[in-house]
Structure formats: C-alpha cells, structure tokens
Amino acid sequence: MNISDRLLRVSEMVQKCGTVADIGCDHGYVTIYLLKNGIAERAVSADVNKGPLEACEKNLRLEHVSDRAKVLLSDGFKAFDAKEKIDAAVIAGMGGRLMKRILTEGEAIVKNVSQLVLQPQSEIFLIREWVRENNFHIEREEILKEDGKYYFILDVRRGSEKEEFREVYDSFSKYLIEKKDPLLIEYLRRGLNNNLKYLQGIEESRQGRLLHENALINEALSMME
C-alpha cells in the first residue's frame, strides 16, 4: 500500500483506540494503516461518494482487514448510528469550512469521541475556532511539507482548556508558535513574501485582507524570535 507522507503522519497521530471513524476515507489508506498496525481494533470508513467507497472496500479486502471495518456511504457522520461508540475520528484532506460543517452536524457522535485528528486543507482558523468553542482542545499540532505544499495536522482531545482568544493563534497555531517550529517559520516567511508581491498589483482599496494577514504573520514571527 503506497501511503503518502501526509496520510502517514495523520495516521501516526491517532492514539490506540477501540473504534475509529475515517471520515472522507477515499481509498481507505488511513483505515488500513490503523487496522494493520494495531492502532484501532475496528473502523467505520465513510465517504459521501460511491466510487471511492467501492475502492476502499476493495482495498480493505486486499489488505485482509475487511472483517474489522464497516464501509458506510455517508455525508460526514449523517449515516452513523448515534448509539455506536466511536473512540476516535479522522477527517483529512478537505476544506476547513466543509470540515467545520461535518463536525457541527455530527455533534451527537463527535461530542463523545476522545480524539479527533483533523487535517484541513484551507481556512484552518475555522477549525481552531471550532475547537475552542466546543469543549475540545489542541493537544499538539504538526506541520509538514510535501510536494511543495504545507499541511497542518491537529491532535484534538475532549475537554477544553480555558484560554484567552488571540487571532494569531487561530490563524497559525499556538502550539507551533510556542514550539518555534522551523517549518512554520518557513511557511510564514513564504506567505509574507507572496502577499507582498500580490499587494504590488492590487489597488489600495482591495489590500485590506492581505495587509491584515501580513500583520498577523509578523506578530507570529516576532513571537518566535
């Protein structure tokens, strides 16, 4: 099974558990890794599209773990049995706005999980905001670079930690800023340079969002000096 570094890092963040839900499972690589490596005893692999789900089902059989996995056609958690105990859930490779909707609409399941491993592709601030507001906290966070793209992976646990809201943390990760992660510094500097280039070709009346983002980037960088 040829698993990408991104999905491998997502899988390795999952703590040992009974049943894991793999939301947006695609071809089932995360599910297979978790089952074959003894991280999860059982899995529910869910996807909203039939094609990837059929591929997932086939791969589960080929890797001899289909007896421990249930394949479910589902938009997020919508088709899940609310009485089924889910210990951990993985949601990776989708936009932050869609992920937030899935988490919000799946409250009946989500509120009882011990761990969420989340890897949003965009608008990550929406996920950190959701975590703050829904009795969860970020235990740790990783940033990785693959094929020239940066990815953030959040290890989210149940139970809130009361903290004062700071926009820079929602935007760029309190955990990684306090860790002074060198890859985050690289990511921020690249973002700042790109924004400065864009600003040169945009009329002043449309520069507000980028200028605000640059201010947050500079704040994060100054905190890591």
URTA-V106535 format. One record per backbone hydrogen bond with DSSP energy under -1.0 kcal/mol. NH is the residue of the N-H (numbers start at 1). CO is the residue of the C=O. If there is no record, write none. Layout:
((NH/CO) (NH/CO))
This chain:
((3/1) (8/4) (9/5) (10/6) (11/7) (12/8) (14/11) (17/39) (20/42) (21/88) (22/44) (23/90) (24/46) (25/46) (28/25) (32/28) (33/29) (34/30) (35/31) (36/32) (37/33) (38/35) (39/34) (40/34) (41/17) (41/18) (42/18) (43/68) (44/20) (45/70) (46/22) (47/72) (53/49) (54/50) (55/51) (56/52) (57/53) (58/54) (59/55) (60/56) (61/57) (62/58) (63/59) (64/61) (65/60) (68/65) (69/66) (70/43) (72/45) (74/47) (76/74) (78/75) (80/77) (84/81) (87/19) (88/19) (89/115) (90/21) (91/117) (93/119) (96/122) (99/95) (100/96) (101/97) (102/98) (103/99) (104/100) (105/101) (106/102) (107/104) (109/106) (110/106) (111/107) (112/109) (113/110) (114/87) (115/87) (116/156) (117/89) (118/154) (119/91) (121/94) (126/123) (128/124) (129/125) (130/126) (131/127) (132/128) (133/129) (134/131) (136/131) (137/157) (139/155) (140/155) (142/153) (144/151) (146/149) (149/146) (151/144) (153/142) (154/118) (155/140) (156/116) (157/137) (158/114) (159/135) (169/166) (170/166) (171/167) (172/168) (173/169) (177/173) (178/174) (179/175) (181/176) (185/181) (186/182) (187/183) (188/184) (189/185) (190/186) (191/187) (192/188) (193/189) (194/190) (195/191) (196/192) (197/193) (198/194) (199/195) (201/198) (202/199) (206/203) (207/204) (211/207) (212/208) (213/209) (214/210) (215/211) (216/212) (217/213) (218/214) (219/215) (220/216) (221/217) (222/218) (223/219))
